[in-house]
Amino acid sequence: NHLSSFGIGDRLGVDIPSENSGFIPKADFFNKRYGKGRWRSSTIISMAIGQGEVGLTPLQMANMCAVIANRGFYYTPHVIQKGEGFALDEKYLKKNTCTVEEKYFHPVIRGMHMVYESGTARGSRIPNIEICGKTGTAQNPHGKDHSIFIAFAPRIRPRIAVSVIVENGGYGSTYAAPI
């Protein structure tokens, strides 16, 4: 339920066609796969770090980063903001609040800032911009792992959230973070 409140595992409703939903399995998925009452915490523990059956789109990863940056809320992402004779759909103005309390975002933000200042993304630092980020490596059973980086900036009063995925790029710090 917490993940769903971040906009993960379902379509966000962005104003471009063909948005994918990603995948966050619920109990019925595991009941079908292993049998009711036959799966345990050890069956799903890898999901806690985004592995296993978890599937997120790059847009969902950037949106999750926006939720962290905003300390618990997001607006549905959209491409078109305004134009002559154009009225923005109300759904893009609605504040979506996640189910995690604001106080839990502060240590996450500190950690993401440390990733950028002295951790795996330190080689990608940009002078005079306090960035908060997280590098990642998505295992790929069909070839070289995928390189991932999510970030928001600046740390105080954030204005942008991004996600970068380089297919078959290896470690997140090698290719995705520098991009």
N, C-alpha and C positions, 0 to 999 in steps of 0.2 A: 504493500500500500504506500509506503514511503517513496519507493522508486517511482511509482505511478504519479505521485504528487509532484515529481520533478519533471514530468512530461516524458518519462522514459517508458518504452514498451508499447506505445500507441502513437498514432499520428498526432503531431502537434497542431496541424491545421494551417500550415504555412500556405501562402498564396501562389504557389507554383505547383504544376501538376506532377503526379507520380511520386508523391512523398511516401517513403516506406515507413513501416511502423516499428521496426526493431522487434526484439523479443525478450520478454521477461517472463519466464515460466512460473505458473502458479501451481498450487498443490495438486490440482487435477491432472496436470501434465505428468508429474512424477508418479501419481497413483496409476495412470495408464501405463507408464513405462516400466515401473518396478512392482506394481501391485499395491493396493491400499494397505498402509501400515507396514510396508516392507522397505521403505526408504528412511534414512536417518539424516542427522545433521552432517555426517561425514559424506553423504551423497551429494550435498549441495554446498559444502564449505567453499569450494573454488569460486562460487558465484559472488562471494563477499569481496573478491578482488577483481571482478569483472570478467572472470573466465567461465569455463563450463558452458552452459546453455545460454548465457547472456549474449544478446545481440543488440548493439546500439548503432544508430546511424550517426554520421558526423554531425548532422544538425542537432540531434539529441545530445551529443557530447558537448557541443558549444552551448546549448540551452542549459544543460546541467551546470556548466561553468558559470553561466549568467545567474542561476539560482544561488550558487555559492557566493558570487560577487555581491549580489543583492541581499545576502543574508536571509534567504528564504522565499523569494518570489521571482516571478518572471512574467513578461508579456509575450503573447504568442508571436513568434518571429514572422516577419513579413518583408517582402521586397519593396513593394510600392507603398510609399507613405503619403504622398499627396500629388495632385496634378489638376489641371484645369478640367472642371466638370466631373471630378472624381471625389467620392466621399469614402473615407476609410471605414471599413466594416467595424462595427462595435466590438467584435471579438478580439480585435487587435489592441483595443484600449482597456480591456478587462485585466485587472491585476490577478494573476494566478498565484495563490499562496500554497507553499508546500507544507507537509505535516511535521516537519522537523523544527524544533524550537530554535530561535535565532541564536541563543547562547552557544549552540553546538557548532556554528559556522566559524566562530572566531579562531579556535585552534586549527581548523582545517585551512583557513586563510593564512595563518602564520606558517603552517607547514608548506603550503604552496609557494609562499614567498621565499622560504628557505630553500626550496627546490631550485628556484631561480637564482638566488644569491650565492648559495654554497653547495648545492646539490647537483643532480644530474643535468640540469639545464643551465648551469653556470657559464658554460662556454658560449651560450647564446645571448648573454646579457646585452642590453642596449643602454648606453649611458643616459642618465637622468630620467629613466622611466622605471618605476617600480612595478614589476610584472609578477603575477602569481600564476604558477603553472604546475603541470604534472606531466612527466614523460611516461611513456608506456611502450610495451612491446607485446603485440598480439600474436600469440602462437598460431602458426599456419601449418596444418598437417599436409598441405599440398606443395610446400616450397619454403622459401626464406620467410621469416617472420615479418610482420608489418610494423612500421615505425609510427608511433602516435605521440601527439602533444596537444594538450588543452591548456588554455591560459585566459586570463583576463587582465585588464590594465585600465588605468593605474590602480594600485592597491587601495588607495583612498579615493572615494567617489569614482568607481569604475565606469568606463564609457564603452568598452568593447570586450567581447568574449569570442574566442576562436577555438576551432579544433582543426588539426592537421593530421592527415593519415597518408603515409607513403606506403603503398602496397609493396611488399617484399623489400622494404627498406631497412629491416633489422631493428636495432635499438632506437627508442624514441629520441634519445639525446644525439644520435648520429645524424639523422636527416630531418625528422619532423620538427624538432625544436629550433634548429637554425632557420628553417623556412619561416 
